[in-house]
Amino acid sequence: MVQQNEWVAAAEIQTESGENWALNYYVQEFSGEDEQFFGLRIDKSTPEGVLHESEETLAITDSHAKAVAMAQFFAKGSVTPIVLLEMVDEWQSELDCSSTLLPT
């Protein structure tokens, strides 16, 4: 499968020591012969731009719009890589209860 990363959003968080760390949110596209799926990746970098943490999900939706909406929502909440998988699980659980959370 071919993988492509699309940068969607950025956020900053401040550590207890007062440093501002950068968070970058990406939609990952996985495509094969007749299929296309999207996942997310979050990178957390030091003030100097050194990658500190990164986490990704694979094939969580077949909708590019839903993946972008999820990445933007997570950026607004400054979701970090360490909780990405938990947040995706929670998001998908809420989708099962209400299909109005994301565009189709």
C-alpha positions in Angstrom: 0.0 0.0 0.0 1.1 3.5 -0.8 1.2 6.0 2.2 1.0 9.7 1.9 1.0 12.3 4.7 -1.0 15.5 4.5 -0.3 18.2 7.2 -3.6 19.5 8.5 -3.0 21.5 11.7 -0.6 22.6 14.4 -0.9 23.4 18.1 1.4 24.3 20.9 1.5 23.0 24.5 3.5 24.4 27.4 5.4 22.1 29.7 5.6 22.6 33.4 9.1 24.2 32.9 7.5 26.8 30.6 8.8 25.4 27.3 6.5 25.6 24.3 6.4 22.3 22.4 5.0 22.0 18.8 2.3 19.5 17.9 1.7 18.7 14.2 -1.4 16.8 13.0 -1.4 14.8 9.7 -3.9 12.8 7.8 -2.3 9.7 6.4 -3.6 8.2 3.2 -3.2 4.5 2.5 -4.2 3.4 -1.0 -4.0 0.2 -2.9 -5.5 -1.0 -6.2 -9.2 -0.5 -5.4 -9.1 0.8 -1.8 -8.3 4.0 0.0 -8.2 4.5 3.8 -7.2 7.3 6.1 -5.5 7.5 9.4 -3.9 10.1 11.7 -0.4 11.0 12.9 0.6 13.4 15.6 4.2 14.6 16.1 5.4 16.4 19.2 8.6 18.4 18.8 10.9 20.3 21.1 11.3 24.1 20.8 14.4 23.4 18.7 12.4 21.3 16.2 13.6 17.9 17.4 11.0 15.1 17.1 10.3 13.9 20.6 7.1 11.7 20.2 5.1 10.4 17.3 2.0 8.2 17.1 -0.2 7.1 14.2 -3.3 5.2 13.5 -3.9 3.1 10.5 -7.0 3.0 8.3 -9.6 4.4 10.8 -11.9 5.7 8.1 -12.5 5.6 4.3 -13.5 9.3 4.3 -10.9 12.0 3.8 -13.3 14.6 5.2 -13.8 12.6 8.4 -10.0 12.2 8.9 -9.4 15.9 8.4 -12.2 16.9 10.7 -10.8 14.5 13.4 -7.3 15.9 13.0 -8.6 19.5 13.3 -10.7 18.6 16.3 -7.7 17.0 18.0 -5.6 20.0 17.2 -8.1 22.4 18.9 -7.8 20.2 22.0 -4.0 19.9 21.8 -4.2 16.1 21.8 -0.7 14.7 22.2 0.7 11.5 20.6 0.6 9.6 23.9 -3.2 9.7 24.0 -4.0 9.6 20.2 -5.2 5.9 20.2 -7.4 6.4 23.2 -8.9 9.6 21.7 -9.6 7.8 18.4 -11.3 5.0 20.2 -13.5 7.5 22.1 -14.3 9.4 18.9 -15.3 6.3 17.1 -17.5 5.2 20.0 -19.3 8.5 19.9 -19.8 8.1 16.2 -21.6 4.9 16.7 -24.0 6.8 18.9 -24.4 9.9 16.7 -23.5 10.2 13.0 -23.8 14.0 13.1 -20.3 14.6 14.6 -18.5 14.5 11.3 -19.3 15.5 7.8 -20.0 12.7 5.3 
